[in-house]
Amino acid sequence: MKNVVLAVLLLVGITAMAQQKRERRPEAEKLSKEERIDLQVKKMTKDLDLNEKQAKEVRAIVTQQVEKREAKRAEMEAQQTQRRAEMKARMEEMKKEQAAVAAEMKKVLSAEQYAKWEKLRDERKDKLKEKVRERSQNRNLEEPSDDK
């Protein structure tokens, strides 16, 4: 019993800390690039006791790092946008193909057979969607979060 209570308290504590960490992030995202660089250089200057020359060199390195990171982020966002557009085009193509198959089936099957075929097709679709949803949920549970 004590172990259960201890586990629950530990879980609550971790959850609370994670929420606090998430709450701090939006403030950092509101800062401009220069403000983030200034903040990082000031912190490093204080923590490492840097002189002016070192601080200038560190600023150059940090600036370069921030610019590379922003360029990479923009590149990744562009790739993601492109993937979404490609996926949307594939989905549209699949819908057209499914409509064409349904039209062909309607010509071949009787009304009763066609209704039964549609029902079976819809059931298969629902099962597939459920499997995809379960896989997605399992993957989300298995993957460790990258929150730092």
N, C-alpha and C positions, 0 to 999 in steps of 0.2 A: 504494500500500500504506500509506504514511504517513497518507494522508487517511482510509482506512478505520479505522486504529487510532485516529486522533484523533477520528473520529466516534463510535466505540465508547466511548472514554473520556469524551467529552462526554455521551453518552447515560447512561452509568453514573453520572456525577456529578450530572446533573439528576435522575435517579431517586432517588438517595440523598438529595438535598436535599428532594425532594417527600415522601419517606417521613418524614424528620425533621420537616417542617412538619406532617404529619398527626398525628404522635405528640404534638406539643405541644398540639393542639386539645382533646383530652379534658380536660386539666387546666383549661382556660379554661371549659369547659362545666360543670365541677363547682362553680364559684364561684356564690354567690347573686347576685341582682340588685344588692344593695347593695355586695357585695364587688367586683363588676365596675365599678360606678360609682366606688367609692373608688379602685380601681386606675387607672382612666382619668383621674380628676381629679388624683391624685397625680402621674401621669406628665406630664400637661399642666402642672401647677404647676411641676414640676421643669424640664421642657423650655422652658417659656415664661416662667419666673420670675414667676409670678403672685403678687399680694398676696392677703390674706385675702378682701377684698371681691370681687376678681375670681374667686377660687377658689369662693366661694359662688355667684356668678352662673353660672360654668361648670358647677358641680354641678347647678344647676337646669336648665340647658340639656341637659346629658348625661342627667339623670334623665328629662326629657321625651322625649328622643330614644330612650332605652332602652324606655320605656313604649310609645311609638308602634311601635317595632320589634317588641316582644313582642305587641302587639295585632294587628299585621299578620300576624305568624307564626301566631297562633292563628286568625285569619280564614282564612288560606291552608290550614291544616291542616283546618279545618272544611269548606272547599270541596273539598278532596281527599277527605275522608271521604264527602262527599255524592256526588262523582263516582264513587267506588268502588261505593257502594250502587246508584247508577243503572246503572252498567256491569253489576253483578251481576244486577240485575233484567232488563236487556236480554238478557244471556246466557241466563238462565232461560227467557225468552220465546222466544228463538231455538231453544233445545233442544226446547221444546214444539212449536214449528212444524215443526221437522225430524222429530220423532217422528210428527206428524200426516201429513206428506208421506210418510214411510216406510210408514205404515200404509195410506195410499191406494195407494201403488205396489205394496204387497204384494197388495192386492186385485186389481189390474189385471194384473200381470206373473205369469208362471209362476215356479216356484221357481228354475229355472235362470237366467231373465232377472233375477229379483230379486237373486240372488247376484252376478251380473255387474254389475248396477246399483250395488249396495252397494260392490263392489270399485272400480269407477270413481269413485264418490263419495268413497271413502276416499283414493284416489290424488290426486284434485283437492284434497282437504282438506290432505293432506300437502304438496303442491306449494305451496299457499297459505301454509301455516305456514312453510315454508322461505323463501319470498319475504319474508314479514314479518320473519323472523329476520335475513335478509341486510340488509334495509332498516334494521333497528334497529342492527345492527352497523356499517353504513356511516355512519349518522347519528351514532353514538357516536364514530367515528373522525374525522368531519369537524368536529364541534362542539368549539370550544376549551373547556377546563375553566375554571370560574369560581373556582378556588382562589386566594385572595389571601394 
